[in-house]
């Protein structure tokens, strides 16, 4: 066997070593290890032309000006880490600039430098001379090694992108799922408990919508950095989506009590970090957070269920502002399931024609029907009639309230038109429809209302909108603007449930409303309740002062009516007169 | 000698757990702060009850079960040797080494070695029959680094069945390696004395210790052709080991250093060696004369230091098989060359020592010696 065959064989093995691994670190380490063994080296070092981070290689350049130590095998020499050895780096840079291929230093150690074309420098450290012919075997292999490094770096970047959120550089949902699955398997084997904390930012959406996404993105980046600051070694933080983050605490103790305590400590650190102000440019913003958590392993609980449980607990924390960090319990899921089913049925109710409108008349002291309030009725399949007090709040949590509101308005206008065309008595003033505060504040509500009204071709004065006092004060300026527009058209406006909110004379004066409706709680047994009588008197006086019609609602007894007449009320609504009934019944009463 | 080792040494042909307990009590009462335990037996069941004693030890204990022991220049079969040490020895145990991932740790600083990484002298005792022992010593070198002194050997049983053989405070363990930090400088020497008979050949297809082809021919066929015609041609597992005893492989590196590799067995036409042979390695068939091999030991010992009082010897069991009576001659030679040293050691299944290149080598058929000045 001649030397040429030996060199070719050596090249072949080195070339094979390059193909063994799929990432840059492993590719380089494997190649270096084979060099170490085959050349019987004392050490081998690589310096690579790194980009901005150690993640990527710079674009190939003619001069290797950004060389950084990448890896040494062995890691140490005489107890010191090679990565901190400046002398070696100086020699490498000298080689890169002068192409001086060989150095001999103390202790009979020989250093040989080889260029990794356009990528870096490979250094052999040997206690003996490496024959020149053997050294000549390297350049062809190093050209391939260079390509492999570039390819692996690209793969590593792609791998990084596939596993990290581009904005915050935190792990993404994909990586979280993968790591959580591994940890879950481990926790099922050992006696340790892990925890998953679902973190949702409060007030972030408003900032994002009102101030802009640029600021929102800056805040999310800061949140990511702050979360990393509180992260313990071995734990993981991921951006789950939008303004949702997940903290995976891989091990928080052996008992549930210990785990709860540790999770609370983590949550406390997170909240402490996240609630500090975010200064972006010249402005500062405050963003809080709600945290729900779940411990694992739990019987038959997989990754998706764990995250969902923590998410459910987070919503509980968001709902109950006194508990910013809430642990998941099965009751939460049951409630959520019920709510989900309810919402599903509510949504289906519109298309299934399960809604209906009943009208409850308002009468004057002569018994004439002067108005009729449209009341929504839902007969839920398999459950029967459902109270609006039950489903309206749920509808208001989603966009369903808009669909329902649209349906109600269309139906009221249609019914009003039918009656109007049939001919209604002169004392009948209007059909009243309840408008939720959320709907009133919705962009485009006024425009939509006017469009429907015009489409129905009825006089605006035949319509009255009733708004509860509480919902009015949530965005009073917007409400004033909307009501003003409608009032100018001739639409009546009433404040419903008057007396139960936080009425301010200032805004009552500003609101262009035409009537108020005394809440039923003050009407109930008013004949025997001096306090309710006092309140009723005050509301009546207020109406007189502001020129508002005052209607009392919820009258069920003759004594109540007599008392109210005695106090000076002249419009009434309640079961004592009429129960809510379908449009056909109202038609009969009016025609 | 600057220290009287007698109170610190316990030797008994009784290798029971009771004897081990006595030995530990003896060296502990002499003031030992740790103990090296070397046991010789060919049956793992003789050590069945060691675990409780080892786990109950209040001082660090480390060592192994080997085919035979050496003490004061003499061979000891079926014996127990406990050497008390006047210093607490830090050591790290690595379990299930054949299941650990190779090279992965190379890219980062490993915490696994952090407890001893500031030392410069190390003893390594590995399960000699673990398929991963070379990978393990590679990893040890990668982390503890160059410029250090390493010596050690492979423990195990001569039936070549992998069984618990590494002695630790956690008990007797299999597929395990331990790295102990020596507080004393190790003056190392190693030699094998074997010479090239024929070659070079190219190990064209290998996988760890398995040679599949030599010069693109089936390995066994090529080996049969390469050894002298008068030798019995190996055809069974025992035969190849016997033949290899006289005609082992030699693997030549770039620096012409030759590392001996014993052939342990055959599987089909593959030859299984006691140590890794890299693909495309330049290999030779070696031979040796007993006189030359023994004489080489003298040369390898090099410069002697008067303060050295202990010599720890790892003598390959297959070298002993080849030398036969020559082993006693070799031990006498070592004793005469190191008159101030207490000689103790083992017949090992593979030796570990810092090589000429500075890296750690896994050797066969060698004798490796560390001389220490214990005080």
Interface residues (C-beta under 8 A of the other chain):
Chain A: X1 X5 X6 X9 X10 X12 X13 X16 X25 X26 X28 X29 X30 X32 X33 X34 X36 X37 X38 X39 X40 X41 X42 X43 X71 X73 X74 X75 X76 X77 X78 X79 X81 X125 X126 X127 X128 X130 X131 X134
Chain B: X103 X104 X106 X107 X109 X117 X118 X120 X138 X141 X142 X143 X144 X145 X146 X147 X148 X200 X201 X202 X204 X215 X253 X254 X255 X257 X278 X279 X280 X281 X282 X355 X356 X357 X358 X359
